[in-house]
Amino acid sequence: MWLLALLACSGLAQAAPPAEPGVVLLDRAEAARSDWNAAVPPAAGWTPVTLLDVWNKRWPGHDGVVWYRLHWHQDDPRRPTALLADYMSLSGAIYVNGEAVARDPQLVEPLSRTWNAPHYVLLPPSLLRAGDNSVWLRVSGLSDYLPGAGPVRVGDPQALQQRYRSERFVRYDIKLINLAMAVVLGGVFLLMWLLRRKDSVYGWFALTELIGSLYGYNHIATEIWPLRSTDAWQAFNAAFYVTAGVCYVLFLLRYCERRYPRLERVLAALAAAALLTAALAPVWMGHQRNLWFALGGLIYYIGIGWFLIQAWRIRRADTLVLAACLLLPVLVSFRDFAVFFGWAGGTTYWLSLTSVLTLIGIGFVLSYRFVAAMRRVEGFNLELKREVEHATSELAATLSRQHALELAHSRAGERLQLVRDLHDGFGGTLVATIAQLERAPGDTSKAAVVATLKELRDDLRLVIDSTAREHADLAAQLAPLRHRLGRLLETADIDSRWQLQGLDGVALDSARSLDLLRLLQEALTNVFKHSRARRVDVRIARVDERLHLRVDDDGEGMAAVSGDVGGGAGLASMRLRAQRLGGELRVESGPQGTGLFVEFPLSV
């Protein structure tokens, strides 16, 4: 209701402006046309007119200058007096009593553009006369672009300055504010689109505002730079209007999450055609600008009408708010199109009065949409976090159970390995010892029995050491054996020297480790028992992916001791262990001592 009241009041004000104390309204004039370079008014051809006057209907096709002559009576020339010229399109100059008081920079092509703001001049008393005074308006314009002049007011400077500010705000300042807001919103939503490429609604709205700003600049521009003619300016102005309309329709489609590929290709073709025509045929397009603006307006109306229907069907809060924001400018635009096409009088476009509210509303709706999307993302993140925490806790519990099972399996494996080692090594030795004692004569010495028991003890120690250090490297597993055999050899005054190379990090499985330790223990035990040596050298080294073991003593040799270099049961046992390790035992024995050598791979 308030909008209808505003339109009605504004229409009455346009039809019958209220009288202002101390101000004289000059809306009766005489008009005469002349060429572009006329410096003085013509002597003949004057026609009475009523301002606001648009001359393209009186003189169709006239591009150039039209002079307007007005008169007013002033009793006291010393009274402060100002002049307010409401409208000159496209540019003009103002003369009072034959003297120029205001003039636009360019009165020939490329024309200045001062149609979008009134002209206010404070008249010096020396310029005024008691009685009749005259005002001349020299207006430069092109027939296709609503050329003409509006009413002139003279009188009280304070009243006219107040009116000037009010008119300028409505016709210029508010459009400047709209332009600034459009550029800012376009830039903001362009950044939002760059952050969320999938949500193209922000990108299309940004393009709508930024391209629409190029069209909106027409309402505040005072010159046509960088173009060279008004025709080119009007051509690009119409092209930007059509292109902004296309972007606007695509924005509405994306807002409703709709895609119509064929329709969108047609709209893109229209926008491309408008821009190409403006670039290649600016004069023709400038003269046909009304057709292009009608096309752009039709695109806007069809797009907005479709969206209003969709909003009514969807009835979502944000779509209803956006529909309300679009409905207001649609109603106002009917009047502005009537002024633009010359169907109604006036110099002010009211759409700018609603654009601020529309931009704020659309910006709010899109911001609301963006915040809602961010909340959904945050909600998804929270849900994902809860799911991850739940999955993590389940995984931790599963891993804990698996660790417990693996620990139990490991302990069971260690027990099984211990049983196997006891059975294969210590058990076999024990059984053999029992059989030997059973077959031994009754006068077997106590020392022989003790020696047998010591062998059993040493084998048991090997089993225990290898089991306790199952996961240690080879150097750590050799340490207890080295200590124990070193002390044993010292009792026989045998100097043992060990050389370990590259064993850090070398690990053998439990069975192979035990075989290696037993082989080494048996070799050194033989040195202790039979060699009569004074020194024994033990060398264990890693060479690439193989392990070398060598035991050399300076004793009397195997032949001198046993008469058989082939060796007995002990040597056979060592050969068997060497084969299980993946190698072969080599024996070198002579008067200077005995050497044992085994080479086998680290992994089999």
C-alpha positions in Angstrom: 0.0 0.0 0.0 2.8 2.4 0.8 4.4 1.7 -2.6 1.1 2.6 -4.4 0.8 5.7 -2.3 4.4 6.7 -3.2 3.7 6.2 -6.9 0.5 8.1 -6.8 2.0 11.1 -4.9 5.0 11.1 -7.2 2.7 11.1 -10.3 0.8 14.0 -9.0 3.9 15.9 -8.2 5.1 15.3 -11.8 1.7 16.5 -13.2 1.2 19.6 -11.0 4.3 20.5 -9.0 3.5 22.5 -5.9 4.3 26.2 -5.8 7.3 27.3 -3.8 7.4 30.7 -2.0 9.9 33.1 -3.7 10.5 30.8 -6.7 9.2 31.3 -10.2 8.6 28.3 -12.4 9.4 28.8 -16.1 7.8 26.0 -18.1 6.5 28.1 -21.1 9.2 28.7 -23.7 9.9 29.1 -27.4 12.2 26.6 -29.2 14.2 26.8 -32.4 16.7 24.4 -33.9 20.1 25.1 -35.3 23.3 23.3 -36.3 26.0 22.0 -34.1 28.3 25.0 -34.3 25.7 27.8 -33.8 27.0 30.3 -31.3 23.9 32.5 -31.2 20.2 31.7 -31.4 18.6 31.7 -34.8 16.6 34.7 -35.9 13.5 32.7 -37.0 11.8 29.4 -36.6 10.7 29.8 -33.0 7.9 27.5 -31.8 6.0 27.7 -28.5 6.6 24.7 -26.3 5.9 23.5 -22.8 8.7 22.2 -20.7 9.5 19.3 -20.2 10.0 19.2 -24.0 11.4 16.3 -26.0 12.0 17.5 -29.6 12.3 14.2 -31.5 8.6 14.1 -32.0 8.5 17.7 -33.3 11.6 17.5 -35.4 12.2 13.8 -36.1 15.7 12.9 -37.0 17.2 16.3 -35.9 20.7 15.8 -34.5 22.2 19.0 -33.3 21.3 22.0 -31.2 17.9 23.4 -30.1 17.6 26.7 -28.4 15.0 27.4 -25.7 14.0 31.0 -24.8 12.3 31.8 -21.5 11.4 35.1 -19.7 10.7 36.2 -16.2 10.0 39.5 -14.5 12.0 40.6 -11.5 11.3 43.9 -9.6 14.6 44.2 -7.7 17.7 43.0 -9.4 19.7 43.3 -6.2 17.6 40.6 -4.5 19.6 37.3 -4.2 18.5 35.1 -7.1 19.5 31.6 -8.2 18.6 29.5 -11.2 17.8 25.8 -11.4 17.6 24.1 -14.8 15.9 20.7 -14.3 17.0 18.8 -17.4 19.1 19.2 -20.5 19.7 16.1 -22.7 22.3 15.3 -23.6 24.4 18.4 -22.8 23.9 22.1 -22.8 24.8 25.7 -21.9 22.7 28.3 -19.9 22.7 32.0 -20.8 21.0 34.8 -18.7 20.5 38.1 -20.4 23.0 37.1 -23.0 25.8 36.0 -20.6 26.8 32.4 -20.2 26.4 31.2 -16.6 26.9 27.5 -17.1 28.3 25.3 -19.8 29.0 21.6 -20.2 32.5 20.7 -21.4 31.5 19.1 -24.7 28.6 20.5 -26.7 29.5 18.5 -29.9 30.4 14.9 -30.3 31.7 13.3 -28.2 28.9 14.9 -26.1 29.1 15.5 -22.4 26.3 13.7 -20.4 24.6 16.0 -17.8 21.1 14.8 -18.3 21.3 12.8 -15.1 21.6 15.9 -12.7 20.0 19.4 -12.5 22.1 22.6 -13.0 22.2 25.1 -10.1 23.6 28.6 -10.6 23.7 31.5 -8.2 23.2 34.6 -10.4 25.3 37.7 -9.7 23.2 40.9 -9.2 25.1 42.7 -12.0 23.7 40.2 -14.5 20.1 40.9 -13.6 17.8 43.7 -14.8 14.8 45.3 -13.2 11.8 44.1 -15.2 12.1 41.5 -18.0 15.0 39.0 -17.9 15.7 36.2 -20.4 17.1 32.7 -20.1 18.5 30.8 -23.1 19.1 27.1 -23.0 21.4 25.8 -25.7 20.8 22.0 -25.7 22.9 19.5 -27.8 21.3 16.1 -28.5 20.6 13.2 -30.8 17.1 12.5 -32.0 17.2 8.8 -31.0 18.1 9.5 -27.3 15.3 11.6 -25.9 16.8 15.1 -26.5 15.2 18.1 -24.9 15.0 20.4 -21.9 13.0 20.6 -18.7 11.5 23.4 -16.6 13.7 26.2 -15.2 13.2 27.8 -11.8 14.5 31.2 -10.6 14.2 32.8 -7.2 15.2 32.3 -3.6 18.7 30.7 -3.5 18.0 28.7 -0.3 14.8 27.2 -1.6 16.4 26.3 -5.0 19.5 24.9 -3.4 17.4 22.7 -1.2 15.5 21.5 -4.3 18.7 21.0 -6.2 20.1 18.7 -3.4 16.9 16.8 -3.3 16.7 16.4 -7.1 20.4 15.5 -7.3 20.1 12.9 -4.6 17.2 11.2 -6.4 18.6 11.4 -9.9 22.4 11.1 -9.3 23.5 10.3 -5.7 21.2 7.3 -5.2 22.4 5.8 -8.5 26.0 6.3 -7.4 25.1 4.5 -4.1 23.5 1.7 -6.1 26.5 1.4 -8.4 28.9 1.2 -5.4 26.8 -1.4 -3.7 26.5 -3.5 -6.9 30.3 -3.4 -7.4 30.9 -4.4 -3.7 28.3 -7.1 -3.7 29.5 -8.4 -7.0 33.1 -8.6 -5.7 32.1 -10.2 -2.5 30.0 -12.9 -4.1 32.6 -13.4 -6.8 35.1 -14.3 -4.0 32.4 -16.6 -2.4 32.0 -18.3 -5.7 35.8 -18.7 -6.0 35.7 -20.4 -2.6 32.8 -22.6 -3.5 33.1 -23.3 -7.3 30.3 -25.9 -7.2 27.7 -23.4 -5.9 27.5 -21.4 -9.2 24.5 -19.3 -7.9 27.1 -17.0 -6.4 29.0 -16.7 -9.6 26.0 -15.8 -11.7 24.8 -13.2 -9.1 28.3 -11.7 -9.1 28.3 -11.5 -12.9 24.8 -9.9 -12.8 25.9 -7.2 -10.5 29.3 -6.5 -12.1 27.9 -6.4 -15.7 24.9 -4.5 -14.4 27.3 -2.0 -12.9 28.6 -1.3 -16.4 25.1 -0.5 -17.5 24.4 1.5 -14.3 27.4 3.6 -14.9 25.4 5.3 -17.7 23.3 7.1 -15.0 26.3 8.8 -13.4 28.8 9.2 -16.3 29.5 12.8 -17.4 31.5 11.8 -20.5 31.6 8.8 -22.9 35.3 8.0 -22.6 36.8 5.7 -23.8 34.2 5.6 -26.7 34.2 8.2 -29.5 30.5 8.6 -30.1 27.2 8.7 -28.3 25.9 6.0 -30.6 28.7 3.6 -29.5 28.0 4.5 -25.9 24.3 3.7 -26.2 25.1 0.5 -28.1 27.3 -0.9 -25.3 24.9 0.4 -22.7 22.1 -1.7 -24.4 24.5 -4.7 -24.8 25.4 -4.6 -21.1 21.7 -4.4 -20.2 20.9 -7.5 -22.2 23.9 -9.4 -20.9 23.1 -8.6 -17.3 19.5 -9.8 -17.9 20.8 -13.1 -19.2 23.1 -13.5 -16.1 20.2 -12.6 -13.9 18.0 -15.3 -15.4 20.8 -17.9 -15.0 21.2 -16.8 -11.4 17.5 -17.4 -10.7 17.7 -20.8 -12.4 20.6 -21.8 -10.3 19.0 -20.5 -7.1 16.0 -22.9 -7.8 18.6 -25.6 -8.7 17.3 -25.9 -12.2 19.2 -26.4 -15.5 17.7 -26.0 -19.0 20.7 -26.5 -21.4 18.9 -25.5 -24.6 17.4 -22.4 -23.0 20.7 -21.4 -21.5 22.5 -21.8 -24.8 19.9 -19.5 -26.4 20.4 -16.9 -23.7 24.2 -17.1 -24.0 23.8 -16.6 -27.8 21.6 -13.5 -27.2 24.2 -12.0 -24.9 27.1 -12.8 -27.3 25.1 -11.3 -30.2 24.4 -8.1 -28.2 28.1 -7.6 -27.3 29.3 -8.5 -30.8 26.8 -6.1 -32.4 27.9 -3.3 -30.1 31.5 -3.9 -31.1 31.0 -4.3 -34.8 28.0 -2.1 -35.6 27.7 0.5 -32.8 25.9 3.2 -34.9 23.2 0.8 -36.1 22.8 -0.7 -32.6 22.7 2.7 -31.0 19.9 3.8 -33.2 18.0 0.6 -32.4 18.7 0.7 -28.7 15.0 0.7 -27.9 14.6 -2.7 -29.5 17.6 -4.1 -27.5 16.3 -2.6 -24.3 12.9 -4.1 -25.0 14.6 -7.5 -25.5 16.5 -7.1 -22.2 13.4 -6.1 -20.3 11.5 -9.1 -21.7 14.3 -11.4 -20.5 14.1 -9.8 -17.0 10.3 -10.1 -16.9 10.2 -13.7 -18.1 12.9 -14.8 -15.7 11.4 -13.0 -12.7 7.9 -14.3 -13.6 9.2 -17.8 -13.7 10.9 -17.4 -10.4 7.8 -16.0 -8.7 5.9 -19.1 -9.8 8.7 -21.4 -8.5 8.8 -19.5 -5.2 5.1 -20.0 -4.8 5.4 -23.7 -5.5 8.4 -24.2 -3.3 7.3 -21.9 -0.5 10.7 -21.9 1.2 11.4 -19.0 3.4 14.4 -17.7 1.5 12.8 -18.1 -1.9 9.7 -16.1 -0.7 11.9 -13.4 0.6 13.8 -13.2 -2.7 10.5 -13.1 -4.6 9.3 -10.2 -2.5 12.6 -8.4 -3.2 12.1 -8.9 -6.9 8.4 -8.0 -7.0 9.0 -4.4 -5.8 11.3 -3.3 -8.7 9.1 -5.1 -11.2 6.2 -2.9 -10.3 8.4 0.3 -10.5 10.0 -0.8 -13.7 6.8 -0.5 -15.6 6.7 3.2 -15.0 10.4 3.6 -15.9 10.0 1.8 -19.2 7.1 4.1 -20.0 9.4 7.1 -19.4 12.3 5.6 -21.4 10.1 4.8 -24.4 8.5 8.3 -24.2 5.1 7.0 -23.3 5.1 9.0 -20.1 6.7 12.3 -19.1 9.4 12.7 -16.6 13.2 12.8 -16.2 13.7 10.6 -13.1 13.8 6.8 -13.1 12.3 5.4 -9.9 13.9 2.0 -10.1 17.0 3.4 -8.4 14.8 4.2 -5.4 14.1 0.5 -4.9 17.4 -0.9 -6.0 19.1 -0.4 -2.6 16.4 -2.4 -0.9 16.5 -5.0 -3.6 20.3 -5.3 -3.4 20.2 -5.6 0.4 17.4 -8.2 0.2 19.2 -10.3 -2.4 22.5 -9.9 -0.6 20.8 -11.0 2.6 19.2 -14.1 1.0 22.4 -15.2 -0.6 24.3 -14.6 2.6 21.7 -16.6 4.4 22.1 -19.4 1.8 25.9 -19.3 2.3 25.6 -19.4 6.1 23.1 -22.3 5.8 25.5 -24.2 3.6 28.3 -23.5 6.0 26.1 -24.8 8.9 25.4 -27.9 6.9 29.1 -28.4 6.4 29.8 -27.8 10.0 27.0 -30.3 10.9 28.5 -32.8 8.5 31.9 -32.2 10.1 30.6 -32.8 13.6 28.8 -35.9 12.4 31.9 -37.1 10.7 33.9 -36.4 13.8 31.5 -38.4 15.9 31.7 -41.3 13.4 35.5 -41.1 13.3 35.7 -41.1 17.1 33.3 -44.1 17.2 35.2 -45.9 14.5 38.5 -45.0 16.3 37.2 -46.4 19.6 36.0 -49.6 17.9 39.3 -49.9 16.1 41.2 -49.3 19.3 39.2 -52.0 21.0 39.7 -54.4 18.1 43.4 -53.6 18.1 43.5 -54.2 21.9 41.8 -57.5 21.5 44.1 -58.4 18.6 47.1 -57.4 20.6 46.0 -59.5 23.5 45.4 -62.5 21.1 48.8 -61.9 19.5 50.4 -61.7 23.0 48.7 -64.9 24.0 49.8 -66.5 20.7 53.3 -65.3 21.2 53.5 -66.7 24.7 52.0 -70.0 23.4 54.5 -70.0 20.6 57.4 -69.3 23.1 56.2 -72.2 25.2 55.9 -74.4 22.2 59.3 -73.4 21.0 60.7 -74.0 24.5 59.1 -77.5 24.5 60.4 -78.2 21.0 63.9 -77.0 22.0 63.9 -79.1 25.1 62.6 -82.1 23.2 65.0 -81.8 20.2 68.1 -80.7 22.1 68.1 -81.2 25.8 65.7 -84.2 25.6 67.8 -86.0 23.0 70.9 -85.4 25.0 69.2 -86.5 28.2 68.0 -89.7 26.6 71.4 -90.4 25.0 73.1 -89.8 28.4 70.7 -92.2 30.2 71.4 -94.9 27.6 75.1 -94.3 28.0 75.0 -94.6 31.7 72.8 -97.7 31.6 75.4 -99.4 29.4 78.4 -98.1 31.4 80.2 -100.5 33.6 79.6 -100.4 37.3 82.9 -98.8 38.1 82.2 -95.7 36.0 83.9 -92.8 37.7 82.1 -90.0 39.4 84.0 -87.5 37.2 82.5 -89.0 34.0 79.0 -88.7 35.4 79.6 -85.1 36.4 80.9 -84.3 33.0 77.8 -85.7 31.4 75.6 -83.7 33.7 77.5 -80.5 32.8 76.9 -81.2 29.2 73.2 -81.4 30.0 73.4 -78.2 32.0 75.1 -76.3 29.1 72.5 -77.5 26.6 69.7 -76.4 29.0 71.3 -73.0 29.3 71.4 -72.6 25.5 67.7 -73.4 25.3 66.9 -70.9 28.0 69.2 -68.1 26.6 67.8 -68.5 23.1 64.2 -68.5 24.3 64.7 -65.4 26.6 66.4 -63.5 23.7 64.1 -64.7 20.9 63.6 -61.2 19.5 67.1 -59.9 20.1 69.7 -59.6 17.4 72.5 -62.1 17.0 75.1 -60.1 18.9 72.8 -60.0 22.0 72.1 -63.8 21.7 75.8 -64.5 21.5 76.7 -62.5 24.6 75.7 -65.1 27.3 77.3 -67.9 25.4 80.5 -65.9 25.0 80.6 -65.1 28.7 80.0 -68.7 29.8 82.4 -70.4 27.4 85.1 -67.7 28.0 85.1 -68.5 31.7 85.1 -72.2 30.9 88.2 -71.9 28.6 89.9 -69.7 31.2 89.9 -72.7 33.6 92.0 -74.6 31.1 94.3 -71.6 30.5 93.0 -71.2 27.0 92.9 -67.6 25.8 89.6 -67.0 23.8 89.5 -64.1 21.4 86.2 -63.1 19.7 85.7 -61.0 16.6 82.2 -60.0 15.7 81.6 -57.9 12.6 78.3 -56.4 11.3 76.0 -58.4 13.6 74.0 -55.4 14.9 70.5 -55.8 13.6 71.1 -59.3 12.3 68.3 -61.6 13.5 67.8 -65.3 12.9 64.6 -67.2 13.7 64.7 -69.2 17.0 65.5 -72.6 15.5 68.4 -71.3 13.4 69.7 -69.3 16.3 69.7 -72.3 18.5 71.4 -74.4 15.9 74.1 -71.7 15.5 74.6 -71.4 19.3 74.8 -75.2 19.7 77.3 -75.6 16.9 79.5 -72.9 18.4 79.2 -74.4 21.9 80.1 -77.8 20.7 83.1 -76.5 18.7 84.5 -74.6 21.7 83.7 -77.5 24.1 85.8 -79.7 21.9 88.6 -77.2 22.0 88.3 -77.3 25.8 88.2 -81.0 26.1 90.5 -82.3 23.4 92.8 -79.7 21.7 95.3 -78.9 24.4 95.4 -75.5 22.9 96.6 -72.3 24.5 94.5 -69.9 22.2 91.3 -70.1 20.3 90.0 -67.4 17.8 86.3 -67.1 17.1 85.3 -64.9 14.2 81.6 -64.3 13.2 81.1 -61.8 10.4 78.3 -60.7 8.1 79.3 -60.5 4.5 76.5 -59.1 2.3 73.6 -61.4 3.0 75.6 -64.3 4.4 77.1 -65.1 7.8 80.6 -66.5 8.2 81.6 -68.5 11.3 85.3 -69.6 11.9 86.8 -71.2 15.0 90.7 -71.7 15.0 92.8 -73.1 17.8 96.5 -73.7 18.1 96.2 -77.2 19.6 97.6 -80.5 18.5 95.0 -81.2 15.8 92.3 -83.8 15.6 94.5 -86.6 14.2 96.9 -86.3 17.1 94.1 -86.4 19.6 91.7 -89.0 18.3 93.6 -90.4 15.3 90.6 -89.6 13.0 90.3 -86.3 11.2 86.8 -87.4 10.1 85.7 -86.8 13.6 83.2 -88.6 15.8 79.7 -88.1 16.9 80.3 -84.5 18.0 81.6 -83.5 14.6 78.7 -85.3 12.9 76.3 -83.3 15.1 78.0 -80.1 14.1 77.8 -81.0 10.4 74.0 -81.7 10.8 73.5 -78.3 12.4 75.5 -76.6 9.6 73.2 -78.2 7.0 70.1 -77.1 8.8 71.5 -73.5 8.8 71.9 -73.8 5.0 75.6 -74.3 4.9 78.4 -76.9 5.1 80.9 -77.5 7.8 84.5 -77.5 6.7 87.3 -78.8 9.0 91.0 -78.1 8.6 93.2 -79.9 11.1 97.0 -80.3 11.4 99.9 -80.2 13.9 99.5 -76.5 14.3 95.8 -76.7 15.3 92.3 -77.1 14.0 90.0 -74.8 12.1 86.2 -75.0 11.6 84.4 -72.9 9.0 80.7 -72.5 8.2 79.1 -70.1 5.7 75.3 -69.9 5.4 72.7 -67.4 4.2 70.9 -65.1 6.6 67.5 -66.0 5.3 66.3 -69.3 3.8 
